[in-house]
Amino acid sequence: MFQLDVESILKKKNKNKFWLFNQLNSIAPMSYTNFQNLVDNRTKSIRYENLYKLCKILECTPNDILINKKSSSRK
């Protein structure tokens, strides 16, 4: 399972979630609740368009922002 690692990138750039929300909202309006769910990994999917916008704003690649979390095996 892949998860977004937005907070570590923000920390490296000395930015916060509010800054990212404002930047993202200027490009593509999104409710704060949806934004918070996205950043806190409370969604099951992300649109490529949103991933592209996040990467553009954070000046990173999808490889930088997506991390592979081992999912627990289901029995």
C-alpha positions as CSV (number, residue, x, y, z in Angstrom):
1,M,0.0,0.0,0.0
2,F,1.3,3.4,-0.9
3,Q,0.9,6.5,1.3
4,L,1.7,10.1,0.9
5,D,4.6,11.5,2.7
6,V,3.8,15.2,2.5
7,E,4.7,16.2,6.0
8,S,8.3,15.2,5.8
9,I,8.7,17.1,2.5
10,L,7.0,20.2,4.1
11,K,9.4,19.9,7.1
12,K,12.5,19.8,4.8
13,K,11.2,23.0,3.0
14,N,10.3,24.7,6.3
15,K,6.7,25.0,5.2
16,N,3.4,23.9,6.9
17,K,0.1,22.3,5.9
18,F,-1.6,25.7,5.8
19,W,0.9,27.0,3.3
20,L,0.4,23.9,1.1
21,F,-3.4,24.3,1.4
22,N,-3.2,27.9,0.2
23,Q,-0.9,27.0,-2.7
24,L,-3.1,24.1,-3.7
25,N,-6.3,26.0,-3.4
26,S,-5.0,28.8,-5.7
27,I,-4.5,26.2,-8.4
28,A,-7.5,23.8,-7.7
29,P,-10.1,24.7,-5.1
30,M,-10.5,21.9,-2.5
31,S,-12.3,21.9,0.8
32,Y,-10.0,21.9,3.8
33,T,-11.6,18.6,5.0
34,N,-10.6,16.9,1.7
35,F,-7.2,18.4,1.9
36,Q,-6.7,17.2,5.4
37,N,-7.9,13.7,4.6
38,L,-5.5,13.6,1.7
39,V,-2.4,14.8,3.6
40,D,-3.2,12.6,6.6
41,N,-3.6,9.5,4.5
42,R,-7.3,9.0,5.3
43,T,-8.1,8.4,1.6
44,K,-7.9,5.1,-0.3
45,S,-6.9,6.8,-3.6
46,I,-5.5,10.0,-5.1
47,R,-6.2,11.4,-8.5
48,Y,-3.2,11.7,-10.8
49,E,-4.1,15.3,-11.3
50,N,-3.9,16.0,-7.5
51,L,-0.6,14.1,-7.2
52,Y,0.8,16.2,-10.1
53,K,-0.3,19.4,-8.4
54,L,1.2,18.4,-5.1
55,C,4.5,17.5,-6.7
56,K,4.6,20.7,-8.7
57,I,4.0,22.9,-5.6
58,L,6.4,20.9,-3.5
59,E,9.0,20.7,-6.3
60,C,9.3,17.0,-6.0
61,T,8.5,13.8,-7.9
62,P,5.9,11.1,-7.2
63,N,8.8,8.9,-6.0
64,D,9.6,11.5,-3.3
65,I,6.0,11.9,-2.1
66,L,4.8,8.3,-2.3
67,I,6.1,5.8,0.2
68,N,5.5,2.0,0.1
69,K,4.0,0.8,3.4
70,K,3.8,-3.0,3.8
71,S,0.2,-3.9,4.2
72,S,-0.7,-6.5,6.7
73,S,-1.6,-9.9,5.3
74,R,-5.2,-10.8,5.5
75,K,-6.2,-14.3,6.6
